[in-house]
Amino acid sequence: MGKTADLTVVQKTIIDTLHKEGKPQTFIAKEAGCSQSAVSKHVNRKLIGRKKCGRKRCTTNRENRSLMRIGKQNRFKNLSELHKEWTEAGVKASRATTHRCVKEFGYSCRIPLVKPLLNHRQCQRHLTWAKEKKNWTVAQWSKVLFSDEKKFCISFGNQGPRVWRKGGEAHSPSCLKSSVKFPQPVMIWGAMLSAGVGPLCFLKTTESHCTCLPRFVEHVMLSSADQLFEDADFIFQQDLAPAHTAKSTKSWLNDHGVGVLEWPANSPDLNPRENL
């Protein structure tokens, strides 16, 4: 069996960082995308780069860096646009070479996150909420049932733009994009807590959300809470969507003794459900 490929600069950086944090080698190998033996050899400084073999690269390091500059100017260009602009600058490379160079720099094409714009008053409310909760213990947070609804577009061609980004750049301003309004959606509700996740449930988009939500909370949310908390008390988290702040919903929650976590408006960044 021939030698395996050398570790990339990105893989070496991941290995060094996680090794300093005291992570086990099996975890490091999974995160770096290599074998555990490669991690062990790199940590022990036994990994020696093999002699270069195979076909000579058709692009230079300088040309590769120019491709990265093109990509950083606009993260939302597709691969064809990147390739066209790169070759127009005088670089002789195929579309496959363009894709390979972008991946070698650690970028992948993903759906961008949507970051809402907050005004000063909303920012102050977020800060106040964070200060009030900063001293909460793990036991207190473990009682919170985080919930959220999510619309998924099912119309062909409305998947939205893609963005080139590295790991950890999901919330970078250059990688965020506004969402497209009014696509053909399907609404899904889910909940989670520190001990696990609840079932995914579909909401009927043909009904008024404010009308059907109390019945949905009664039949779905409570059953999910029973599975996750059994007989223990819990705190229900929901955002301030009109259906959640409706009188019928508040009345139902009060009548059934369900405690609700106070939540600031326009704050998906505070909800761990967004990352899940």
Backbone as a ProteinNet text record, in pm:
[ID]
protein_1_A
[PRIMARY]
MGKTADLTVVQKTIIDTLHKEGKPQTFIAKEAGCSQSAVSKHVNRKLIGRKKCGRKRCTTNRENRSLMRIGKQNRFKNLSELHKEWTEAGVKASRATTHRCVKEFGYSCRIPLVKPLLNHRQCQRHLTWAKEKKNWTVAQWSKVLFSDEKKFCISFGNQGPRVWRKGGEAHSPSCLKSSVKFPQPVMIWGAMLSAGVGPLCFLKTTESHCTCLPRFVEHVMLSSADQLFEDADFIFQQDLAPAHTAKSTKSWLNDHGVGVLEWPANSPDLNPRENL
[TERTIARY]
85.4	0	89.4	57	137.6	119.4	202.1	194.8	68.4	17	-98	-52	-145.2	-111.2	-69	19.7	65.4	-49.1	-36.8	-136.2	-128.8	-244.1	-249	-219	-199.1	-172.4	-291.2	-413.2	-533.8	-543.1	-514.5	-520.2	-417.3	-296.9	-193.2	-233.3	-294.7	-338.3	-445.6	-542.7	-648.7	-590.4	-495.2	-433.2	-359.1	-279.5	-203	-295.1	-404	-495.6	-567.5	-624.2	-698.5	-606.8	-480.4	-385.3	-351.4	-338.9	-312.1	-429.8	-550.9	-669.4	-688	-602.2	-609.2	-710.3	-752.5	-850.7	-785.9	-860.6	-804.8	-777.7	-686.4	-644.2	-756.2	-846.7	-958.7	-1048.6	-1072.1	-1154	-1082.1	-950.5	-872.3	-872.9	-858.2	-855.3	-987.6	-1097.4	-1229.8	-1247.8	-1203.2	-1218.6	-1126.7	-1005.4	-909.8	-931	-1011.2	-1036.4	-918.3	-848	-733.2	-733.7	-634.4	-627.4	-566.5	-591.3	-535.5	-383.8	-332.4	-187	-120.2	-187.4	-131.2	-127.5	-232.1	-233.3	-121	-104.4	-0.9	138	162	292.8	319.4	214.8	233.7	259.7	185.6	205.6	345.2	393.6	527.3	637.2	596.6	690.9	768.8	697.8	760.4	714.1	620.2	564.6	655.8	716.8	809.7	745.4	741.2	679.7	750.6	674	734.6	772.4	857.3	898.2	779.4	778	668.9	667.6	550.9	538.8	411.9	393.8	275.3	293	183.1	185.9	213.4	289.1	321.3	196.1	180.7	64.7	68.9	-49.7	-57	-68.9	-85.7	-96.2	9.6	52.4	151.8	81.8	159.7	104.8	51.7	118.7	73.3	-61.8	-80.9	-209.7	-319.7	-284.4	-383.1	-427.1	-332.4	-368.5	-457.9	-435.6	-522.5	-665.4	-681.5	-814.8	-884.7	-809.9	-869	-910	-833.2	-871.3	-1000	-1014.5	-1137.7	-1256.9	-1238.4	-1347.4	-1386.7	-1289	-1317.7	-1387	-1367.4	-1433.8	-1585.1	-1630	-1773.4	-1790	-1832	-1841.7	-1954.9	-2044.5	-2164.6	-2153.1	-2034.1	-2014.2	-2015.9	-2074.9	-2071.7	-1939.3	-1919.2	-1791.3	-1762.5	-1863.9	-1843.4	-1797.1	-1854.4	-1813.9	-1670.9	-1635.2	-1497.4	-1398.7	-1433.7	-1345.6	-1331.3	-1441.1	-1436.5	-1348.8	-1366.7	-1287.5	-1140.7	-1115.4	-976	-904.2	-968.9	-905.9	-895	-988.5	-977.4	-857.6	-806.5	-687.2	-559.2	-572.6	-456.1	-413	-489.3	-454.8	-512.2	-430.1	-474.7	-507.1	-634.6	-678	-818.2	-848.7	-981.2	-1075.1	-1202.1	-1300.8	-1276	-1231.6	-1201.4	-1083	-983.7	-869.4	-911.8	-1003.3	-1055.2	-1122.5	-1206	-1274.9	-1176.5	-1076.2	-978	-897.2	-861.3	-783.6	-865.5	-992.8	-1078.7	-1090.6	-1106.8	-1119	-988.7	-875.1	-746.2	-724.4	-786.6	-777.2	-878.3	-953	-1044.2	-1184.8	-1221.7	-1354.6	-1447.6	-1573	-1676.6	-1799.8	-1882.1	-1999.4	-2119.1	-2175	-2283.8	-2392.8	-2507.1	-2618	-2586.8	-2592.6	-2558.1	-2665.3	-2622.3	-2716.4	-2772.9	-2889.1	-2954.7	-2943	-2885.8	-2866.7	-2958.8	-3053.9	-3144.5	-3072.2	-3115.4	-3059.9	-3136.4	-3065.9	-3127.1	-3109.3	-3210.2	-3196.1	-3138.9	-3119.3	-3054.1	-3137	-3267.8	-3353.3	-3348.7	-3350	-3343.3	-3208.8	-3101.4	-2969.2	-2962.7	-3023.7	-3025.3	-3102.2	-3213.1	-3290	-3210.7	-3137.2	-3052.5	-2947.2	-2884.8	-2779.8	-2836.5	-2952.7	-3016.8	-3050	-3104.6	-3138.2	-3012.6	-2904.6	-2780.7	-2723.3	-2729.3	-2677.5	-2760.1	-2891.3	-2977.4	-2950.7	-2911.1	-2894.5	-2749	-2655.8	-2513.6	-2475.2	-2548.3	-2515.8	-2599.4	-2676.3	-2753.5	-2659.4	-2696.8	-2616.2	-2654.2	-2573.3	-2602.1	-2735	-2762.9	-2888.3	-3008.9	-2996.8	-3107.1	-3128	-3018.6	-3031.7	-3080.1	-3050.5	-3093.3	-3244.2	-3313	-3458	-3530	-3454.4	-3515.5	-3539.4	-3660.3	-3695.5	-3695.4	-3589.1	-3575.9	-3657	-3731.4	-3816	-3805.3	-3844	-3843.6	-3914.5	-3973.1	-4028.3	-3932.3	-3933.9	-3846	-3921	-3913.2	-3972.3	-3866.6	-3902.3	-3814.7	-3881.5	-3806.7	-3861.4	-3867.5	-3982.7	-3998.4	-4021.8	-4014.6	-4032	-3901	-3905.5	-3784.8	-3724.1	-3594.2	-3524.7	-3523.6	-3580.9	-3584.4	-3497.8	-3391.9	-3306.1	-3219.6	-3210.9	-3134.3	-2987.2	-2910.1	-2768.7	-2684.5	-2565.8	-2467.7	-2350	-2271.1	-2159.7	-2036.9	-1920.3	-1794.4	-1743.9	-1723.7	-1675.1	-1598.6	-1516	-1441.1	-1519.9	-1472.2	-1533.9	-1519.1	-1625.7	-1622.6	-1656.3	-1683.7	-1715.4	-1864.5	-1946.6	-2090.6	-2151.5	-2102.3	-2159	-2074.4	-1977.8	-1898.6	-1986.9	-1977.5	-2064.3	-2056.7	-1938.2	-1924.5	-1990.4	-2033.9	-2094.9	-2245	-2304.4	-2447.3	-2523.3	-2645.8	-2726.9	-2872.2	-2941.7	-3084.3	-3162	-3272.2	-3352.9	-3452.3	-3496.7	-3597.2	-3735.4	-3820.5	-3952.9	-4052.5	-4150.2	-4267.1	-4235.6	-4141.7	-4130.7	-4239.5	-4253.5	-4348.5	-4288.8	-4344.7	-4276.3	-4345.5	-4271.4	-4328.8	-4274.5	-4363.6	-4326.8	-4303.2	-4187.8	-4151.9	-4120.2	-4169.5	-4143.6	-4058.6	-3962.2	-3877.2	-3837.3	-3794	-3753.1	-3631.7	-3555.2	-3435.5	-3404.1	-3323.9	-3271.6	-3135.9	-3075.5	-2939.6	-2931.7	-3041.3	-3039.1	-3075.1	-3127.2	-3164.9	-3255.7	-3311.7	-3398.1	-3534.6	-3635.1	-3769.2	-3797.7	-3915.4	-3949.2	-3974.3	-3952.2	-3986.4	-4133.8	-4205.4	-4349.2	-4383	-4477	-4516.1	-4637.8	-4632.1	-4744.5	-4821.1	-4950.9	-5032.7	-5025.9	-4963.9	-4950.7	-5081.2	-5180.3	-5307.6	-5393.8	-5366.8	-5442.8	-5373.8	-5451.2	-5393.3	-5300.8	-5181.3	-5082.7	-5130.5	-5189.6	-5238.2	-5352.1	-5429.9	-5543.8	-5499.7	-5407.7	-5372.5	-5262.7	-5187.8	-5073.9	-5114.3	-5218.9	-5254.7	-5284.1	-5357	-5383.8	-5253.6	-5166.9	-5040.2	-4953.6	-4948.6	-4870.4	-4924.9	-5057.1	-5119.1	-5086.3	-5092.2	-5076.6	-4931.1	-4849	-4712.3	-4608.8	-4616.3	-4515.5	-4517.9	-4637.6	-4645.5	-4598.8	-4630.8	-4584.2	-4432.1	-4374.8	-4228.5	-4166.5	-4230	-4178.3	-4185.8	-4292.8	-4305.8	-4195.3	-4158.3	-4052.2	-3916.1	-3892.8	-3760.8	-3742.5	-3847.8	-3836.8	-3905.7	-3987.4	-4070.2	-4160.9	-4145.5	-4233.8	-4168	-4048.1	-3976.9	-4033.6	-4017.2	-4059.1	-3966.1	-4020	-3938.5	-3984.4	-3899.8	-3928.4	-3934.9	-4042.1	-4063.7	-4010.1	-3922.9	-3869.5	-3932.5	-3981.2	-4032.7	-4004	-3993.8	-3965	-4093.1	-4081.7	-4193.8	-4270.1	-4284.6	-4367.1	-4512.4	-4589.4	-4728.9	-4809.5	-4786.5	-4861.1	-4827.2	-4704.6	-4662.7	-4711.1	-4725.3	-4769.3	-4920	-4992.6	-5138.2	-5201.6	-5314.7	-5382.7	-5422.4	-5465.4	-5506.5	-5390.2	-5270.4	-5153.6	-5110.6	-5104.7	-5065.8	-5164.5	-5293.7	-5396.2	-5381.9	-5356.5	-5342.3	-5221.9	-5110.1	-4989.5	-5011.2	-5080.3	-5107.5	-5202.2	-5303.2	-5400.4	-5337.8	-5236.2	-5173.8	-5045.5	-5015.8	-4901	-4766.6	-4755.7	-4629	-4550.6	-4434.3	-4348.5	-4280.7	-4278.3	-4221.2	-4099.9	-3992.3	-3870.2	-3887.2	-3857.4	-3863.6	-3762.5	-3807.2	-3724.5	-3727.8	-3610.1	-3608.4	-3645.7	-3697	-3740	-3620.2	-3642.9	-3540.9	-3407.6	-3410.5	-3287.9	-3262.6	-3259.4	-3229.5	-3086.8	-2996.3	-2858.2	-2846.6	-2948	-2945	-3002.1	-3066.2	-3133.9	-3042.4	-3003.1	-2917.4	-2984.8	-3117.9	-3187.4	-3140.5	-3097.6	-3051.3	-2927.7	-2836.7	-2716.9	-2747.5	-2849.4	-2886.9	-2951.4
-118.4	0	123.9	221.8	341.2	432.9	535.7	633	717	757.9	848.5	990	1074.5	1212.6	1285.6	1386	1465.4	1547	1580.3	1665.9	1806.1	1867.2	2004.4	2101	2227.4	2330.3	2345.3	2336.6	2349.5	2234.2	2111.3	1994.8	2005	2050.7	2065.3	2168.6	2277.1	2381.3	2328.6	2252.1	2193.6	2097.4	2014.4	1917.3	1988.6	2090.4	2163.2	2232.4	2295	2368.1	2274.8	2164.8	2071.7	1996.5	1971.8	1903.5	1991.5	2122.9	2215.2	2222.2	2199.9	2201.6	2070.7	1972.2	1846	1747.1	1764.9	1673.8	1538.7	1428.8	1297.4	1287.5	1197.3	1186.1	1136.8	1054.2	1009.2	1126.2	1214.6	1334.4	1426.3	1444.1	1531.5	1476.9	1344.7	1283.8	1303.9	1294.3	1313.2	1457.1	1553.2	1694	1733.8	1676	1711.6	1633.6	1527.1	1448	1363.4	1304.2	1218.3	1101.2	1013.8	896.7	933.2	847.3	872	857.7	767.9	751.6	877.2	943.7	1068.6	1176.2	1179.1	1274.6	1245	1116.3	1076.8	1111.8	1086.6	1116.1	1265.6	1342.6	1487.2	1544.2	1495.4	1543.5	1510.2	1392	1349	1396.2	1477.3	1534.2	1427.1	1316.5	1209.7	1208.8	1296.7	1296	1375.3	1310	1374.4	1377.7	1495.9	1510.4	1427.5	1356.1	1273.8	1359	1309.5	1381.8	1402.3	1517.6	1549.3	1453.2	1408.2	1316	1350	1289.4	1314.2	1434	1474.6	1581.6	1716.9	1799.2	1932.2	2019.9	2102.1	2189.4	2292.4	2321.3	2414.9	2559.5	2582.9	2719	2740.1	2864.2	2898.3	2943.1	2952.6	2999.4	3142.4	3222.4	3359.8	3363.2	3277.4	3271.5	3217.7	3122.5	3070.3	3177.2	3259.9	3368.1	3471	3492.1	3586	3532.9	3399.7	3340.6	3364.6	3354.8	3378.6	3524.9	3615.3	3756.6	3781.5	3714.5	3727.7	3675.8	3562.1	3504.6	3587.5	3649.5	3728.7	3860.7	3909.9	4033.9	4017.2	3897.6	3867.1	3718.8	3687.6	3547.6	3473	3544.7	3482.3	3450.9	3459.9	3419.2	3267	3216.2	3071.3	3030.6	2900.7	2850.2	2897	2902.5	2946.8	3091.5	3176.7	3316.8	3332.3	3252.6	3256.8	3214	3105.1	3054	3154.3	3217.2	3312.5	3431.6	3487.8	3605.4	3569.7	3450.1	3407	3387.6	3322.3	3299.9	3429.1	3521.9	3651.4	3731.6	3697.8	3764.4	3705.4	3606.4	3549.5	3414.6	3352.7	3221.7	3113	3016.2	2904.4	2787.3	2766.3	2658.8	2614.9	2489.1	2436.4	2468.2	2443.6	2466.8	2373.4	2250.2	2155.6	2203.7	2263.2	2317.8	2432.8	2515.7	2626.1	2573.3	2471.2	2412.3	2351.1	2282.8	2218.2	2321.9	2431.9	2536	2600.3	2623.8	2683.8	2591	2461.6	2365.7	2352	2364.3	2353.5	2466.6	2579.3	2691.7	2680.1	2570.8	2545.5	2597.5	2641.4	2696	2586.8	2598.8	2511.9	2595.7	2550.5	2626.4	2583.3	2677.3	2645.5	2750.5	2717.1	2811.2	2914.8	3044.7	3146.6	3161.5	3199.4	3231.2	3371.6	3394.4	3525.1	3595.4	3713.5	3791.2	3911.6	3919.4	4034.1	4159.3	4273.1	4402	4452.2	4489.1	4532.6	4682.9	4746.3	4887	4899.5	5024.2	5047.1	4990.8	5007.5	4959.8	4807.8	4739.6	4593.6	4544.9	4613.2	4575.3	4591.2	4698.5	4719.5	4608.3	4564.6	4455.1	4325.3	4299.4	4180.3	4184.9	4301.3	4315.9	4298	4356.6	4342.7	4197.1	4128.1	3986.1	3904.3	3930.9	3855.3	3879.2	4002.8	4032.1	3962.5	3953.9	3886.8	3736.8	3678.1	3532.6	3488.2	3581.2	3542.2	3456.5	3466.8	3389.9	3262.5	3228.4	3104.4	2984.3	2885.5	2764.2	2664.8	2560.7	2455.4	2388.1	2372.6	2309.2	2392.2	2523.6	2610.1	2603.3	2608	2602.9	2465.8	2360.7	2226.1	2208.3	2301	2293.4	2364.5	2431.6	2510.5	2422.6	2425.3	2356.5	2460.1	2460.6	2555.9	2506.6	2595.7	2557.5	2661.8	2620	2713.3	2648.7	2734.4	2687.9	2726.1	2647.6	2673.5	2645	2740.8	2720.1	2667.3	2563.9	2509.3	2528.1	2582.8	2609.5	2479.2	2450.3	2328	2359.3	2487.3	2525.3	2510	2455.5	2434.5	2568.7	2581	2701.4	2812.5	2789.3	2893	2856.8	2786.6	2746.3	2861.4	2970	3084.4	3073.2	3178.3	3179.9	3091.2	3059.7	2986	3079.2	3044.4	3129.5	3042.6	3093.3	3025.4	3069.7	2975.3	3010.8	2894.9	2927.8	2829	2790.6	2686.9	2650.2	2761.1	2792.1	2898.8	3035.8	3046.8	3176	3192.2	3107	3111.3	3246.6	3311	3437.9	3557.2	3535	3646.5	3737.1	3870.7	3961.6	3940.2	3902.4	3883.1	3755.2	3667.8	3540	3536.1	3647.9	3652.7	3708.8	3663.4	3704.7	3716.8	3813.3	3828.4	3713.5	3677.6	3566.6	3613.7	3519.4	3547.9	3531.8	3632.7	3628.2	3550.7	3494.4	3430.1	3316.7	3223.4	3103.7	3004.2	2896	2790.9	2712.5	2726.7	2670.2	2548.3	2479.2	2380.5	2416.3	2424.1	2468	2347.7	2348.4	2239.7	2298.1	2232.4	2274.5	2169.2	2216.7	2124.5	2184.1	2098.7	2143.1	2063.5	2122.8	2057.2	2109.5	2033.3	2074.7	2010	2027.3	1977	1825	1755.2	1608.8	1543.6	1618.9	1557.2	1646.3	1588.9	1662.6	1595.2	1675.5	1623.5	1590	1541.2	1503.9	1626.9	1611.3	1716.3	1701.9	1812.4	1809.5	1913.3	1877.4	1964.5	2047.5	2177.4	2266.7	2286.5	2295.9	2319.8	2468.1	2497	2636.5	2691.4	2605.3	2654.4	2717.6	2683	2740.3	2865.1	2947.5	3062.6	3013.6	3066.6	3022.5	3052.9	3169.2	3206.6	3115.7	3064	2978.4	2836.7	2781.4	2640.7	2618.6	2725.6	2704.7	2653.4	2707.7	2651.6	2502.4	2456.7	2312.8	2236.2	2295.8	2230.4	2219	2327.4	2325.4	2220.6	2210	2114.7	1970.7	1937.7	1798.9	1761.5	1857.9	1826	1869.7	1995.7	2045	1968.9	1947.3	1876.5	1732.2	1666.9	1528.5	1523.7	1624.4	1631	1656.8	1747	1775.5	1653.3	1572.6	1450.6	1351	1344.4	1252.5	1298.7	1429.8	1482.6	1507.6	1553.3	1588.4	1488.9	1399.1	1307.5	1389.7	1378.6	1451.1	1576.7	1610.1	1725.9	1855.9	1962.8	2094.7	2143.1	2224.7	2278.9	2420	2491.4	2627.3	2625.3	2674.6	2671.5	2800.1	2784.3	2899.7	2905.7	3023.7	3049.2	3194.6	3223.2	3360.6	3444.4	3569.2	3662.2	3676.1	3566	3568.1	3597.3	3657.7	3692.4	3574.5	3455.7	3338.5	3305	3333	3301.3	3406.6	3529.9	3637.4	3658.4	3577	3590	3559.9	3621.2	3601.7	3456.4	3389.7	3249.8	3161.1	3187.9	3108.4	3135.8	3264.4	3299.7	3244.1	3253.2	3202.8	3053.4	2979.8	2834.9	2799.1	2867.2	2838.6	2868.8	2979.9	3014.2	2913.8	2872.4	2777.8	2642.9	2604.6	2473.6	2484	2601.7	2617.1	2597.4	2633.4	2619.1	2748	2741.4	2858.6	2891	3018.8	3062.8	3150.2	3122.7	3201.6	3336.3	3443.3	3577.2	3585.5	3639.9	3634.5	3768.7	3824.5	3951.6	3931.3	4036	4028	4019.5	3955.4	3945.9	3895.2	3779	3727.1	3581.3	3543	3403.1	3364.2	3461.8	3430.2	3380.4	3405.3	3357.9	3216.2	3166	3036.8	2926.3	2829.4	2720.1	2634.5	2642.7	2567.6	2609.7	2735.9	2783.9	2705.8	2677.5	2602.7	2456.2	2402.6	2262.3	2246.7
0	0	0	-83.6	-93.8	25.1	27.9	137	124.7	240.6	239.1	212.3	171	140.3	266.7	250.4	363.1	420.9	546.9	610.5	552.8	535.6	486.6	600.7	563.8	664.8	758.9	702.6	784.3	883.5	837.1	925.5	1037.6	1003.8	1106.2	1210.8	1164.4	1257.9	1351.9	1295.8	1378.5	1481.5	1438.3	1529.4	1641.3	1607.3	1708.9	1808.7	1757.1	1845.2	1941.8	1888.4	1973.5	2069.1	2026.3	2115.1	2234.5	2211.6	2322.1	2418.7	2366.6	2452.3	2528.5	2502.1	2573.9	2519.8	2394.1	2335.4	2303.2	2310.6	2275.1	2126	2092.1	1952.1	1861.7	1913.1	1829.9	1791.8	1887.3	1859.4	1761.7	1779.8	1690.6	1548.5	1535.8	1402.5	1330.7	1402.9	1342	1296.4	1379	1343.6	1228.2	1225.1	1120.6	991.9	997	877.8	836.2	931.4	901.3	998.4	987.1	1073.4	1208.3	1306.7	1439.5	1439	1355.4	1347.7	1293	1196.9	1143.9	1251.3	1334.6	1445.6	1542.8	1575.3	1670.4	1618	1490.7	1432.3	1427.6	1397.5	1392.4	1531.3	1630.9	1768.2	1817.6	1782.3	1823.3	1728.4	1629.4	1532.5	1456.8	1422.9	1346.2	1201.1	1169.3	1034.6	942.8	849.3	756.5	619	558.5	428.2	322.8	245.6	141.1	21.8	-61	-179.1	-271.7	-335.2	-425.3	-542.8	-577.4	-689	-764.8	-877.3	-956.6	-1049.3	-1106.8	-1205.4	-1140.3	-1206.8	-1155.3	-1158.4	-1054.8	-1045.7	-1158.9	-1212.6	-1325.6	-1280.4	-1151.1	-1098.2	-990.6	-976.8	-875.6	-746.7	-640.2	-512.9	-524.9	-606.2	-625.6	-694.9	-793.7	-864.1	-772.1	-686.1	-592.1	-493.2	-448.9	-357	-424.5	-553.6	-625.7	-633.7	-643.9	-644.3	-510.2	-400.6	-269.5	-253	-310.3	-303.4	-380.4	-494.9	-573.3	-494.3	-427.1	-351	-230.4	-164.4	-44.6	-79.1	-201.7	-241.1	-244.3	-280.8	-281.4	-252.2	-129	-87	-156	-221.7	-276.3	-425.5	-481.9	-620.3	-629.5	-736.6	-755.2	-819.1	-833.9	-882.9	-1024.9	-1109.4	-1247.4	-1253.6	-1166.2	-1163.3	-1112.6	-1011.8	-962.2	-1070.9	-1139.7	-1245	-1360.3	-1397.9	-1508.4	-1474.6	-1355.3	-1317.1	-1298.5	-1249.2	-1229.3	-1361.8	-1457.1	-1587.2	-1668.1	-1647.4	-1715.4	-1667.8	-1549.7	-1497.3	-1554.4	-1643.1	-1709.7	-1658.3	-1570	-1514.7	-1604.5	-1640.5	-1722.3	-1629.9	-1607.4	-1517.4	-1556.2	-1527.5	-1555.6	-1440	-1462.3	-1356.8	-1237.7	-1267.3	-1159.9	-1076	-1142.2	-1069.6	-979.9	-1028.1	-947.1	-821.1	-840.2	-726	-627.2	-676.6	-590.2	-510.8	-575.1	-506.1	-394.7	-422.2	-319.9	-199.2	-222.4	-113.2	-36.1	-104.5	-37	62.7	40.1	132.4	246.6	249.8	361	342	220.4	196.5	143.6	178.1	123.7	96.4	3	-39.5	44.9	123	214.1	205	264.5	270.4	376.9	346	445.5	551.7	670.8	777.4	755.3	812.2	800.6	935.5	934.6	1056.1	1054.8	1148.2	1150.6	1197.4	1145.1	1185.8	1307.9	1413.6	1537.7	1555.2	1613.6	1646.3	1787.2	1831.6	1960.3	2076	2069.8	2178.1	2189.1	2076.5	2078.4	2131.8	2094.8	2145.7	2297	2347.8	2492.5	2563.8	2503.4	2562.6	2562.7	2456	2450.7	2560.2	2577.5	2677.8	2818	2842.6	2973.7	3003.1	2904.5	2922	2951.4	2878.7	2898.2	3037.6	3087.2	3221.4	3328.9	3306.5	3404.7	3410.3	3297.3	3291.2	3303.9	3318.8	3316.7	3437.2	3548	3667.9	3682.3	3580.9	3585.7	3589.2	3666.6	3677.8	3568	3556.1	3458.6	3491.9	3620.6	3660.8	3617.4	3624.8	3582.5	3431.4	3356	3209.9	3163.4	3240.1	3199.9	3210.4	3278.2	3289.5	3174.7	3089	2981.2	2859.3	2809.1	2684.9	2572.8	2492	2382.3	2263	2201.2	2088.3	1977.8	1860	1747.1	1629.6	1544.7	1418.6	1306.6	1203.1	1089.3	960.1	868.3	735.7	640.1	568.6	465.9	331.1	236.6	103.9	25	-32.1	-110.6	-258	-295.4	-435.5	-509.3	-628.6	-708.4	-747.1	-728.7	-770.7	-668.5	-548.9	-447.4	-326.8	-349.7	-240.4	-189.5	-264.2	-217.9	-255.2	-228.3	-266.3	-175.7	-222.4	-144.5	-115.7	-15.4	24.1	47.2	8.1	33.4	170.2	260.1	392.6	454.6	553.3	628.2	753	822.3	947.7	1050.5	1120.4	1219.1	1165.1	1033.2	972.5	945.1	1004.3	975.6	1010.4	1118.7	1163.1	1120	1031.7	980.4	894.7	912.5	834.4	684	633.4	489.5	440.9	533.8	496.3	522.6	563.1	592.7	474.1	456.8	342.9	386.1	329.6	357.7	295.4	358.7	309.6	204.7	123.2	20.6	81.3	66.5	126.6	39.8	108.2	49.2	-47.9	-15	-97.9	-57.6	-132.8	-95.6	20.6	143.1	259.8	318.9	403.3	494.7	632.7	731.6	866.2	956.8	1025.5	1115.5	1252.9	1358.4	1496.1	1564.1	1643.6	1717.2	1850.9	1942.6	2075.7	2120.1	2211.8	2262.5	2402.5	2474.1	2602.5	2619.5	2735	2754.3	2746.5	2776.6	2780.4	2647	2551.6	2424.9	2343.6	2238.4	2147.4	2140.1	2110.2	2092.6	1947.5	1917.2	1779.4	1693.2	1562.7	1466.5	1430	1432.5	1405.8	1299.6	1213.1	1104.2	1144.2	1112.5	1135.4	1005.3	1014.4	896.6	859.9	746.5	704.1	648.3	623.2	569.1	677.5	805.4	915.1	967.3	1037.7	1104.5	1214	1215.9	1313.2	1454.8	1474.9	1607.8	1653.9	1558.7	1593.1	1626.7	1549.7	1566.9	1669.6	1706.8	1796	1933.9	2000	2131.1	2126.7	2024.3	2012.5	1987.1	1908.8	1878.8	2004.8	2082.3	2205.8	2301.1	2307.9	2399.3	2362.5	2234.2	2191.7	2163.3	2123.4	2080.5	2184	2226.9	2319.9	2451.6	2507.7	2635.4	2623.2	2511	2492.5	2480.2	2411.9	2401.3	2537.4	2617.1	2751.3	2840.3	2827.5	2907.8	2875.3	2746.3	2705.6	2756.8	2755.3	2787.8	2937.2	3005.1	3146	3238.7	3183.1	3262	3354.3	3486.6	3578.3	3634.8	3589.7	3645.2	3587.7	3665.4	3618.5	3508.5	3421.1	3313.1	3281.8	3207.2	3162.4	3010.4	2955.4	2811	2748.1	2648	2574.2	2437.4	2401	2266.4	2232.7	2104.5	2065.9	2071.7	2028.9	2039.8	1908.7	1836	1715.5	1755.2	1667.5	1702.2	1754.3	1700	1747.8	1892.1	1933.8	2070.4	2170	2126.1	2216.1	2211.8	2135	2127.9	2263.8	2290.5	2418	2440.1	2332.3	2346.6	2388.8	2333.3	2369.9	2512.8	2549.8	2686.5	2788.2	2755.2	2845.6	2866.2	2759.1	2770.6	2856.8	2837	2914.7	3062.9	3091	3231.2	3296.3	3223.2	3278	3309.9	3231.9	3252.7	3334.6	3387.5	3477	3410.8	3283	3210.2	3224.7	3288.2	3300.8	3169.3	3133.3	3006.2	3033.3	2965.2	2979.3	2911.3	2985.2	2925.2	2811.5	2699.2	2577.8	2505.6	2469.8	2395.9	2249.6	2187.9	2048.1	1954.2	1837.9	1732.1	1786.5	1848.7	1910.4	1876.7	1749	1717.4	1754.2	1764.9	1800	1944	2027	2166.2	2180.6	2077.7	2085.2	2031.9	2116.2	2066.8	1960	1947.1	1841.9	1703.7	1689.4	1558.9	1514.3	1607.6	1573.1	1545.2	1612.5	1588	1453.2
[MASK]
++++++++++++++++++++++++++++++++++++++++++++++++++++++++++++++++++++++++++++++++++++++++++++++++++++++++++++++++++++++++++++++++++++++++++++++++++++++++++++++++++++++++++++++++++++++++++++++++++++++++++++++++++++++++++++++++++++++++++++++++++++++++++++++++++++++++++++++++++++

